[in-house]
Amino acid sequence: MSDEILYYIWLTAALHPGNPRKWDILGSEDSIASLYRHIRSGDRRLPENEYNALVSYDLKKAESVLDYCIARGYGVICPADPEYPASLAAADDPPGVLFTLGDICCLENAHTAAVVGSRKADDYALRCTRHISGGLASAGAVIISGFAVGVDSAAHSAAINAGGRTVAVLGCGLDYDYPRNSKPLRYAIAKHGAVITEYFPDTRPIPANFPIRNRITAALSDCIVCTSASSRSGVLNTVSHGLFYSRDIFITPPHDIFSPNYQGIISLLRDGAVSVCSAEDVIRYMGWG
């Protein structure tokens, strides 16, 4: 664990996870420790609201968060730690802190594929999800998804059943059993990969969190596979982040071109997403051998 972890907890908690402003502020300092010293000494170069937020949170509060996480068995890492994922470190707005269960090092030197889709997926979409996720996991790729009901959970479960690895990116804190009664799957994922979140342990799963976390799913992945999506699905938000990071986008053929659950898939197909029917198609296109 880096000596800088307390400073990153301080900065992230004060300005809120997912707020890219922290990187602008940090960019004008020699180090995060020097930023803390300047704030505590009364340096008011920042806008008043930011200064007040930063001065009201101190390292003692950060230390209490760290102690709580250690007691609960949660890992806590920041960009200064060697196990912090390289793909996140290179992202435009990386998390200042990651809270983890399991072994996040499973991402190191691994091919990664996000498999995403609707919470209300039909049987066809779930079968496609299991088929492709299981095949990719068997081939050694790490399956990334968002731990929601429907496609996300099917992707995680398929990777585990194939004896592979998977990473769940949460939109809430690790203290919450969300989706409800999902703890067994969460701990299974932790045994076969990792559960991660930038949100502090007591953060509730409010709707605004999930589009923000989608950038993490996209940044961690070499490609994104979509098996179902409506025209207003959060899946399209994940894809937009993926396109920003120049990730390849794959879709499975829509089961019903008239169904609302596939209008987002059809839109992606029109925009140039590659249609795939198996893990082998993805592997061949990605050149993973």
DODO-194187 format. One record per residue (C-alpha): x, y, z; residue in one letter. Coordinates in steps of 0.1 Angstrom, whole numbers, plus 2048, in hexadecimal, padded with zeros to 3 digits. Layout:
N
XYZA;...
***
This chain:
289
800800800M;80E8227F6S;81883C80FD;8028547FBE;7E1840800I;7D585781CL;7DA876807Y;7C78667EAY;7AA85C802I;7AA88080EW;7A98907EBL;78F8777DET;7788797FCA;77989F7FDA;7728A57D8L;75D8857D3H;7658667BFP;76286A799G;76988F79BN;785896781P;78D8B7791R;7A58A77AAK;7BD8A078DW;7BD8C4782D;7C58CF7A6I;7E08B57ABL;7F08BD78AG;7FB8DF797S;80D8D07B5E;82E8BE7B9D;81D8A17CCS;7FC8997DCI;80D89D7FEA;8178C17F5S;7F38C87EBL;7E88BD80DY;8028D281FR;7F88F180BH;7D38EC812I;7D98E7837R;7F0906839S;7D391C82CG;7DD91E807D;7BD92B7F7R;7C692A7D2R;7A99137CBL;78491D7C8P;7749217EAE;75E9037E7N;77B8EC7DFE;7928FB7F9Y;7778F7814N;7708D3809A;7958CA80BL;79D8DC82BV;77F8CC83DS;78C8A9836Y;7AD89F845D;7C5881847L;7B5875868K;794870856K;7A785F83AA;7B8848853E;79783E862S;78A83483FV;7AA820839L;7A780F85BD;783806855Y;78B7F7833C;7A87E2841I;7917D585DA;7777CB843R;7907BA82CG;78E7D4810Y;7AC7DD7FCG;7B38027F7V;7CA80D7DBI;7D382E7C9C;7E68377A9P;8078367BDA;8038117C4D;8137F77ACP;7F37E27ABE;7DF7FF79EY;7D37F577BP;7E9804760A;7CB809749S;7BA81E764L;7DA83276BA;7DB83B746A;7B7845746A;7AB869742D;79A869765D;7A684C77AP;79884579CP;7AC8557B8G;7A58377CEV;79A8147C7L;7897FE7E1F;78D7D97DAT;7837B67E3L;79879A7D4G;7B779D7BFD;7B87BB7A7I;7DA7AF79AC;7C6796785C;7C57B376CL;7EA7B5768E;7F77AB746N;7D479C73DA;7BD7A1720H;79D7B072CT;77A7B271EA;75C7C572CA;73C7B2726V;71D7C872CV;6F87C9725G;6D67CE732S;6C97C8756R;6A97BB746K;6BA7A472DA;6A778971CD;6B276471BD;6C37696F9Y;6D9785706A;6E1772725L;6EB753711R;7017696FAC;711779719T;719757729R;726749708H;73E765701I;74876D725S;74F74872CG;76374470CG;778763712L;77F759736A;78973672CS;7A2746713A;7B175A730G;7A077C72CA;79478E74BV;76F796748I;7667B9755I;7427C375DS;72D7D8774G;71D7BE78BF;6F97C9783A;6DE7AF77FV;6D97A175CG;6F67A1744V;7107AD75DD;70A791776S;70877775AA;72A78274DA;73A78076FH;72A75E776S;734750754A;75975A759A;75974977BI;74872976EN;762728752A;77E72876CG;78974B761G;78C76D771R;77478A774T;7747AE782V;7547BF78EA;7537E578EV;7397F27A8L;7258127A8G;7248127CEC;73980B7ECG;7447E87F6L;72E7E9816D;70E7E7801Y;6FE7C67F6D;6F47D47D4Y;6E37C67C0P;6D07B77DDR;6DB7947E8N;6F97957D1S;71378E7EBK;71A76A7E1P;7227757BDL;7377927CBR;74D77A7E0Y;74F7617C3A;75D77D7ADI;7767877C8A;7837637C8K;7867637A2H;79278779DG;7877A77AEA;76A7BE7B8V;7747E27B5I;7658057BAT;7708297BDE;75482F7D5Y;75A8307FBF;74C81280EP;72D82481BD;7238337F9T;6FF82A7EFR;6F781C7CCP;6E783C7BFI;6DF83E79AP;6F885A793A;71584379DN;71282A781F;71983F762P;73784D775I;74582A77CR;74081F758N;76083274ER;773819765I;7647FB754T;76D809732A;79181373CA;7987F174AL;78E7DF72BS;79F7D870AD;77D7D56F9C;7587D7701I;73E7BC6F8V;71A7C66FAC;6FF7AC6F9T;6E07C16FES;6D87E6702A;6BA7FD6FFS;6BD81E6EES;6C282F710R;6D6814721S;6F481B737G;706802721V;70981E707L;71A834721N;734819727T;739816701V;73E83C6FES;75983A718H;76881D705G;7698306E5L;77A84D6F7F;795834701Y;7968256DES;7888036E9R;77A7EB6D0D;7547E76D2I;7437C66CBF;71E7BD6CBI;70C79C6C8T;6F179B6ADP;6D07A86BAP;6B678E6C2H;6997A46B8D;69E7C36A4I;67C7D06B0F;6827CB6D5S;68B7EA6EAP;6A67D56FBN;6BA7D46DAY;6B67F86CDQ;6D78026DCG;6E97E46CDI;6DB7ED6ABI;6E78106AFS;70A8046B8L;7097ED699L;70180A683R;71D81E692D;73780468AG;7387EB6A7A;7447C969CV;72B7AC69ES;73878D6AFV;72876B6B7C;74375B6CDS;7617616E2A;7767556C5E;76A7726B0D;77578B6CAV;79677A6CFI;79D7796AAR;79479D6A5Y;7A97A86C3M;7C67946B7G;7C97826D9W;7D47626C9G;
***
